[in-house]
Amino acid sequence: MTSPLLSDIGVGPTQVPASSLVALLARWLPRQRWFTGQGRDITGVSVAAATKLSADCYHLLVRVDQRGSSDGAHYQVLLGVAAHVPPRMGPSLIGEVEARPGERLLVYDAVHDHRAAIVLLERLRRGGSMGHLRFESLPRTSVPCGLTPRVLDVEQSNTSIVYGDELILKLFRHIQPGMNPDLEVTGALARHGFNQVPAPVGWFQTEAPFWSTLGMVQPFLTESTDGWALALESGGRRTGFADEAYELGRTTGELHVALAKVFPTDIGPVDLPVRLADAMTHRLLRAAASVAELRAHVPALQEIYAAVVTAGGDPPLQRTHGDLHLGQVLHAQGRWHIVDFEGEPAKPVADRRAVRSPIADVAGMLRSFDYAAQSGAVFLPHWADRCRDAFCAGYGESGGFDPRAVPAALRAHEADRAVYEVVYESVYRPDRVTVPMNAVARLCADPGAPAPVLSDGRAEEA
């Protein structure tokens, strides 16, 4: 017998459209942190695939069409449906649907339902196919039974469920065709023996309407603290963070060396600097068209990008982290670990898997120190300068080159990152747009000035 909900969403034999369910999703999706289409009108919502995981939990791939985009975006949703839900599930409610005349059911985000989370991990343990899903079989010793789940309450573009402080399941929310770079890169690094990235122990995927990675399981780093929290604590206490930044730079350099061994590198065409400057300029002009505050800085930023053409110095292209910042690193067992190789979820998978300059990762971390310095009660520019310089010094020890030795390339990549941040903040966090705008103004003040250099990058903080 076909479930009423499956009939309503067009999977059962009756193929009855569920306009009420679709309307609920159309209102709920744009309010989620991981929804990538904020600011654009939704023109259509449909369920591309659905599989019943348990009596009251369904796995959906939801397609969202929006004005100004020719291709729909797909999102992974665990949907719970029940006549009653416990009070603790109140914040996860999406709304109500009418399953049959006179029968109302509550619809909720089942990611926050312990029962659904346990079912999902059990499916991963057992492996095999189920509807449009395929779970990769795992050794039972890798995924033990009886682990209590909890959802991490952090601001991110995916959803993470921790099981008993032993495992973490990351659910990718914005789904695109192909293998997710997070699974691809962490798996390759694990086979290479690089142990400062948690190795995947399992994953699951969809096989309709296209093949794509949906989630992956990794060991959970207990008693770890992310770099953002550590940096804010240091800034709040006005204490030194340069030693930690130095070690983080050294770990990042080691990561890039490992990635260059695992994946192909590319010296690029002869006119690579010209192409890089053109690409940065193109992104700048698109950003300035949507954020008026950027327009006054366009000429100076174009000079910064043009300097790359004459100065050169960018290293060979290679696979990188793709979105490196303090929130993507964890300090545990006395050392740094790097996580979240998904890249920027709004970008196509092909772009996130492309080779690029490792300086782009360096620039991302430098910008993150700047964010941390402006996130406390007091702006700490000298704290940020010392952290930034220490990071570069540490990177120079292990990464094969010192980013400060190529100031034009470093400045251009940092400016490109700051422009991206201006657009991002203007859409998602307008109250924070002054942080990257301050960076743009600083970078544009004297485009020819060299990056600051200290003797070893680990001077004592004032």
C-alpha positions in Angstrom: 0.0 0.0 0.0 1.4 3.4 -1.0 1.9 5.9 1.8 -0.4 9.0 1.5 2.6 11.3 1.6 4.4 9.4 -1.2 1.3 9.6 -3.3 1.1 13.3 -2.6 4.6 14.0 -3.7 4.3 12.1 -6.9 6.0 8.9 -6.2 3.1 6.5 -5.7 0.9 5.1 -8.5 -1.7 7.8 -8.2 0.9 10.6 -8.9 -1.2 13.2 -7.1 0.6 16.6 -6.8 1.0 17.8 -3.2 0.5 21.5 -3.6 0.2 22.0 0.1 3.5 20.3 0.8 5.2 22.2 -2.0 3.9 25.4 -0.7 5.3 24.6 2.8 8.7 23.9 1.4 8.6 27.0 -0.7 8.2 29.1 2.4 10.6 27.1 4.6 13.6 26.6 2.3 14.6 30.3 1.9 14.8 30.7 5.6 17.5 28.0 6.0 21.1 29.0 6.4 22.1 26.5 3.7 19.7 27.8 1.0 21.9 29.3 -1.7 19.2 31.3 -3.5 18.5 34.1 -1.1 17.3 37.3 -2.6 15.8 35.8 -5.8 12.1 35.0 -6.3 11.1 31.4 -6.3 9.2 30.4 -9.4 8.7 26.7 -8.8 9.2 24.0 -6.2 9.0 20.2 -7.0 10.1 16.9 -5.5 12.6 15.4 -7.8 13.0 12.1 -5.8 11.6 10.6 -2.6 12.4 7.5 -0.6 10.7 6.3 2.6 13.4 5.7 5.3 11.0 4.7 8.1 7.4 4.8 9.1 7.4 8.6 9.5 10.6 9.8 7.8 11.2 10.5 4.1 14.3 11.4 2.2 13.6 14.1 -0.5 15.5 15.8 -3.2 13.7 19.1 -3.7 14.1 21.1 -6.9 13.8 24.9 -6.6 13.5 27.1 -9.6 14.2 30.8 -9.2 13.9 33.9 -11.4 17.1 34.7 -13.2 18.4 31.1 -13.2 17.9 28.7 -16.1 18.7 25.6 -14.0 17.0 24.6 -10.9 18.9 24.0 -7.7 18.4 20.7 -5.7 18.3 20.5 -1.9 18.5 17.5 0.4 15.7 17.4 3.0 14.8 14.8 5.6 11.1 15.2 6.1 9.3 13.9 9.1 5.5 13.5 9.0 3.4 12.6 12.0 0.0 13.3 13.7 1.8 14.5 16.8 5.4 15.5 17.6 7.1 16.0 21.0 7.5 19.6 22.2 11.2 19.6 21.7 10.6 19.3 18.0 8.6 22.6 17.9 11.5 24.7 16.4 11.8 22.1 13.6 8.1 22.3 12.5 7.6 23.2 8.8 3.8 23.2 8.8 0.8 21.0 8.2 -0.5 19.0 5.2 -3.8 17.3 4.6 -3.0 13.6 3.8 -6.6 12.6 3.3 -9.8 14.6 3.7 -10.1 15.5 7.4 -6.6 14.1 8.3 -4.0 16.7 9.1 -0.3 15.7 9.6 2.5 17.8 11.0 5.6 18.2 8.7 9.0 18.8 10.3 12.7 18.8 9.6 13.6 15.3 10.6 17.3 16.0 10.8 16.6 17.1 14.4 14.6 13.9 15.2 16.8 11.4 17.0 14.9 8.4 15.6 15.5 9.6 12.0 19.2 10.3 12.7 19.6 6.7 14.1 17.8 5.2 11.1 20.1 7.1 8.7 23.3 5.8 10.5 21.9 2.3 10.6 21.3 2.5 6.8 25.0 3.5 6.4 26.1 0.6 8.6 24.1 -1.9 6.5 24.9 -0.5 3.1 23.1 -1.3 -0.1 20.4 0.5 -2.1 17.0 1.9 -1.0 14.8 3.8 -3.5 16.9 6.6 -5.1 19.6 6.2 -2.4 22.7 4.0 -2.2 24.6 3.5 1.1 28.1 2.3 0.8 28.7 -0.7 3.0 31.0 -0.1 5.9 32.8 -2.5 8.3 30.6 -2.8 11.4 33.6 -1.8 13.5 33.7 1.6 11.7 30.1 2.4 12.5 29.1 1.0 15.9 25.5 0.7 17.2 23.8 2.5 20.0 25.4 6.0 19.5 23.2 8.9 20.6 22.8 11.6 17.9 22.9 15.4 18.3 22.9 18.1 15.6 25.7 20.6 15.8 24.3 24.1 16.3 26.7 26.0 14.1 26.3 28.4 11.2 27.3 26.5 8.1 26.2 25.5 4.6 25.5 21.9 5.5 24.1 20.0 8.5 26.3 17.9 10.8 25.1 15.1 13.2 27.4 13.9 15.9 26.9 10.3 17.1 28.1 9.6 20.6 31.2 11.8 20.2 32.6 9.1 18.0 31.4 9.9 14.5 30.1 12.9 12.6 27.7 12.6 9.6 27.8 15.6 7.3 24.7 16.1 5.2 25.3 18.2 2.1 22.2 20.4 1.6 22.8 22.0 -1.8 23.1 18.9 -4.1 24.8 19.1 -7.5 25.7 16.2 -9.9 29.0 14.4 -9.2 31.2 13.5 -6.3 31.3 16.2 -3.6 34.9 17.5 -3.3 34.8 17.0 0.5 34.5 13.2 0.0 36.9 13.2 -2.9 39.7 15.2 -1.3 39.5 13.7 2.2 39.5 10.2 0.8 42.5 10.9 -1.4 44.5 12.4 1.5 43.7 9.5 3.7 45.0 7.1 1.1 48.1 9.3 0.9 48.6 9.1 4.7 48.0 12.7 5.5 46.5 12.4 9.0 45.6 16.0 9.8 42.4 15.6 7.8 39.7 13.2 9.3 39.4 10.3 6.9 35.9 9.3 5.6 34.6 5.9 6.9 31.4 5.9 4.9 29.1 7.9 2.6 25.8 7.7 0.8 24.6 9.1 -2.6 21.6 9.6 -4.8 21.2 7.8 -8.1 18.2 9.9 -9.3 17.5 12.3 -10.8 21.4 12.3 -11.2 24.3 10.8 -9.4 25.6 12.8 -6.5 27.2 12.6 -3.0 24.6 13.3 -0.2 26.6 12.8 2.9 29.7 11.3 4.5 30.8 9.9 7.9 34.1 10.7 9.6 35.6 10.2 13.0 34.6 13.0 15.4 37.5 14.9 16.9 36.7 15.0 20.6 37.7 17.9 22.8 38.4 20.0 19.7 37.9 23.7 19.3 37.5 25.5 16.0 40.0 28.2 15.1 37.4 30.9 15.1 36.5 30.3 18.7 40.1 30.2 19.7 40.9 33.4 17.8 37.9 35.2 19.4 39.0 34.1 22.8 42.5 35.3 22.2 41.3 38.7 20.9 38.9 39.1 23.7 41.6 38.5 26.3 44.1 40.7 24.3 46.5 37.8 24.4 48.8 36.4 21.8 47.6 34.1 19.0 50.7 34.3 16.8 52.2 31.0 17.8 48.9 29.2 17.0 48.7 31.1 13.7 52.2 30.1 12.8 51.5 26.4 13.4 48.2 26.8 11.4 50.3 28.2 8.5 52.7 25.3 8.7 49.8 22.8 8.7 48.3 24.6 5.6 51.6 24.4 3.8 51.8 20.7 4.5 48.3 20.3 3.2 49.1 22.0 0.0 52.2 19.9 -0.5 50.2 16.7 0.1 47.4 17.9 -2.3 50.1 18.6 -5.0 51.3 15.0 -4.7 47.8 13.4 -4.7 46.2 15.4 -7.5 47.7 16.7 -10.8 49.2 20.2 -10.8 49.2 22.7 -13.8 51.7 25.5 -14.5 48.9 27.0 -16.6 49.1 28.8 -20.0 51.7 31.4 -20.7 49.1 34.1 -20.3 47.8 32.8 -17.0 48.5 36.1 -15.1 46.4 37.9 -17.7 43.6 35.4 -17.4 43.7 35.6 -13.6 43.5 39.4 -13.6 40.6 39.2 -16.2 38.7 36.7 -14.0 39.1 38.8 -10.9 38.0 42.0 -12.8 35.0 40.2 -14.1 34.0 39.1 -10.6 34.6 42.7 -9.4 32.4 44.3 -12.0 29.6 41.8 -11.3 29.9 42.5 -7.6 30.0 46.3 -8.1 26.8 46.0 -10.2 25.0 44.6 -7.1 26.7 46.4 -4.2 26.9 50.2 -4.8 29.5 50.7 -2.0 32.1 48.9 -4.1 31.9 51.1 -7.2 34.2 53.8 -5.9 36.9 51.2 -5.4 36.7 49.6 -8.8 39.7 51.6 -10.4 42.0 50.9 -7.5 41.1 47.2 -7.4 41.7 46.9 -11.1 45.2 48.3 -10.5 45.8 45.6 -7.9 44.7 42.9 -10.3 46.7 44.3 -13.1 49.9 44.3 -10.9 49.8 40.5 -11.0 50.4 40.6 -14.8 53.6 42.6 -14.5 54.9 41.1 -11.2 54.0 37.5 -11.7 55.1 35.1 -9.0 51.9 33.0 -8.6 52.9 29.4 -8.0 51.6 26.4 -10.1 47.9 25.7 -10.0 46.8 22.7 -7.9 43.8 21.4 -5.8 43.3 23.5 -2.7 40.9 23.6 0.2 38.7 26.1 -1.7 37.1 27.9 1.3 39.8 28.1 4.0 39.1 30.2 7.1 39.3 29.8 10.9 35.9 28.0 11.0 37.3 25.2 8.9 40.1 24.2 11.2 40.0 22.4 14.5 42.6 22.3 17.3 42.7 18.9 19.0 45.3 16.7 20.6 47.8 19.6 20.5 47.7 20.2 16.7 45.6 21.6 13.9 43.2 19.6 11.8 41.6 20.9 8.6 38.0 20.0 7.7 35.2 20.9 5.3 36.7 20.5 1.8 33.3 21.1 0.2 34.3 24.5 -1.2 31.8 27.3 -1.7 28.4 25.4 -2.1 26.9 28.0 -4.4 29.6 27.4 -7.0 29.3 24.5 -9.5 31.1 21.3 -8.5 33.3 21.6 -11.6 34.6 25.0 -10.4 35.1 23.7 -6.8 37.2 20.7 -8.2 39.3 22.9 -10.5 43.0 23.7 -9.8 43.8 27.1 -8.6 46.6 29.1 -6.9 47.3 27.9 -3.3 47.6 31.6 -2.5 43.8 31.7 -2.7 43.7 29.5 0.4 46.3 31.7 2.1 44.2 34.8 1.3 41.1 33.2 2.8 42.8 32.6 6.1 44.3 36.1 6.2 40.8 37.5 5.7 39.6 35.3 8.5 42.1 36.8 10.9 40.8 40.3 9.9 37.2 39.2 10.6 38.2 37.9 14.0 39.9 41.2 14.8 36.7 43.1 14.1 34.3 40.7 15.8 35.0 41.6 19.4 34.1 44.7 21.4 37.4 46.4 20.3 39.0 46.4 16.9 42.4 44.8 17.1 44.3 45.7 13.9 47.8 44.9 15.3 46.5 41.5 16.6 45.3 40.7 13.1 48.6 41.9 11.5 50.7 39.7 13.7 48.5 36.7 13.1 48.5 37.2 9.4 52.3 37.5 9.3 52.8 34.5 11.6 50.5 32.4 9.3 52.6 33.3 6.3 55.8 32.6 8.1 54.6 29.2 9.1 53.3 28.5 5.6 56.7 29.5 4.2 58.4 26.8 6.4 56.5 23.9 4.9 54.6 25.0 1.8 57.6 25.5 -0.6 57.3 29.3 -0.8 56.6 32.2 1.4 53.4 34.1 0.4 55.0 37.4 1.5 57.7 36.9 -1.2 55.0 37.4 -3.9 53.2 40.5 -2.5 51.4 41.4 -5.8 49.8 38.0 -6.1 49.0 37.9 -2.3 47.4 41.3 -2.4 45.3 40.5 -5.5 44.0 37.2 -4.1 43.1 38.9 -0.8 41.3 41.7 -2.6 39.4 39.1 -4.7 38.4 37.3 -1.6 37.3 40.6 0.1 35.1 41.5 -2.9 33.5 38.1 -2.7 32.8 38.7 1.0 31.2 42.0 0.3 28.7 40.4 -2.0 28.1 37.5 0.5 27.6 39.8 3.5 25.3 42.1 1.6 23.0 39.2 0.9 23.2 37.1 4.1 24.5 39.4 6.9 24.1 43.0 5.9 25.2 44.2 9.3 28.6 42.7 8.7 29.3 44.1 5.3 31.5 46.8 6.8 34.2 44.2 7.7 35.1 43.3 4.1 34.5 46.9 3.0 37.1 48.1 5.5 39.5 45.5 3.9 38.8 46.7 0.4 39.5 50.3 1.5 42.7 49.2 3.2 43.9 47.3 0.2 43.1 50.1 -2.2 44.8 52.8 -0.1 48.3 51.9 -1.4 48.2 49.1 -4.0 51.9 49.2 -4.4 52.9 48.8 -0.8 54.5 45.5 0.1 53.0 43.1 2.6 54.2 43.6 6.2 57.1 41.4 7.2 58.3 40.5 10.7 61.4 38.5 11.4 59.8 35.2 12.2 56.1 36.0 12.3 55.7 35.1 16.0 56.4 38.4 17.8 54.9 38.7 21.2 51.4 40.3 21.2 51.0 43.6 22.9 
